[in-house]
Amino acid sequence: MEETTLTGLLKQSAGKFPSHRSVSVSGKFDLTHSKLQQLVDQAASILISNGVHPGDVIALTFPNTIEFVIMFLAVIRARATAAPLNSAYTQEEFEFYLSDSESKFLLTSQEGNQSAQSAASKLSISHITATFSHLDEKLTLSAQSESGAFPDSLPVNDPSDIALFLHTSGTTSRPKGVPLTQQNLAASVQNIISVYKLTESDSTVLVLPLFHVHGLLAGLLSSLGAGAAVTLPAAGRFSASTFWPDMIKYNATWYTAVPTIHQIILERHLSHPEEFYPKLRFIRSCSASLAPTILTRLEEAFDAPVLEAYAMTEASHLMCSNPLPENGGHKSGSVGKPVGQEMAILDESGVQQAENVSGEVCIRGLNVTKGYKNNPEANKSAYKFGWFHTGDVGYMDSDGYLHLVGRIKELINRGGEKISPIEVDAVLLSHPDVAQAVAFGVPDDKYGEEINCAIIPRDGSTVDEAEILRFCKKNLATFKVPKKVFITDAVPKTASGKIQRRLVAEHFLSQISAAKVPKFGA
């Protein structure tokens, strides 16, 4: 059973590599795999003694800290469900997520989170704080044992235990609750370890928030499952100025990030290059489309293969990845081959499509959620013909590599021509003066929909709309050229760094008649 539960996998890994480094907080301390397991078991005992029962949902809101790592693992070790939440949420947002997940407890750092605590108080949810002292390697919880006694032994984790509860990012609709089991997580971790050949010799610096499936599964849990090491930035979040110093200090062999983070790292490289860079086995990109020009620049700057992957919360993260060079390597414009699960391209009738013919990307496997929580309508549309439907359009080439065209709801229908905004993004990002770009559809009387785009110029650039349009006309078919270009300094993104096309479209549409395009906050 151990290999079919995440906790079993991690216990197995700690048994093989007890004295290896598991987690470091940059410049402060290191924990071994055996010490981390010991702390997790202790914290799980305290939670159980405070009335946490199997199946209870425990919300956690922390920066990327050691307290989060220990408490997340302790919650699932106690057979409860961990529901990590973005600490930047407003009170109203916390109220929604806490009530929708039916959380019984809220876990925070000792400093707390006022918005989360106010929401928890309003919903009569108990609040517990966690503090780790690295001097004596001891974790303290504010809660005291109700009975004054700890359990004699910890419960046995079952593959069917709901270990993780997350919400979809809700870029096109109300966020949907996604329950993921111990088996889902174990399968995903094994898939990630397998495709990237992660071993106890690997090390990475976590740059993504751990309340999101990308950073949590691909960065943290897969590393721990392989006996490898992770480093948490001292500030508890990504910092461009400390990223490479941390990567060098902790002998990093790889890292994973979203395209916007890769672009920030590239910009930092151009303005403040390091004296030398570590020799990386690979760089991974996921959660949004990586423009080919950015991929090429990353490979040239850091002398490492860049592997683009394709993932979603409902699949416990990974679905496809470009393999390492020795296994075929990256194919331009592709998100790689399916990893550890079945994948099919289906038309609207459920018929499998031939090579190079587009349809909806559908999956099934041990890593895939069995259904959204309390959402029969969403489940009805997502589970058809024996497959989970991703909502993405793509095609498989003759080598078995998947090429994404775009989200079904985001494809732009201009007079019957279906246009992929991803393709337009890629052309815009290949302009030397463009740092970030997003194309989107807007209503149009003549064509039904037209293409607009927003760009963020590189620092010091004076690029204007006329130049962008000239460039697009040279590199895109006429019907794909944006009708209007908005030049701004930021566009709205999800907490994981994914650009929200719908929100971008709504914002700029409302400003279309204004003389000045307003600026977003950072």
Summary of the structure (lengths in Angstrom):
residues: 522
radius of gyration: 23.1
end to end distance: 46.2
largest distance: 73.7
contacts: 1809
relative contact order: 0.09
helix: 33%
strand: 27%
